[in-house]
Amino acid sequence: MQAGIGPTGRPYQILIAENSKFQSKQLQQILESEGFKIIGIAETGKELLKLYKEHRQQLDLVTIEIFLPEVDGYAAFWDMK
């Protein structure tokens, strides 16, 4: 059984917030190889908040880079809470 598959057999769904395209692609490849499903990748805090609002009912995990442009990771976290 893969790490990214939940008890129901459905893959855990993740939103990635990372301002480096290289690092977000690496993280996406690692997570997908373990069975996780990537819902979206945000490069800025504003994109993160928009994607979160669109998909929050289906998300299981959000990874957040602290130093995001426009809205930093801390502020985005508090807005999502």
Order of alpha helices (4+ residues) and beta strands (2+ residues): beta-alpha-beta-alpha-beta-alpha
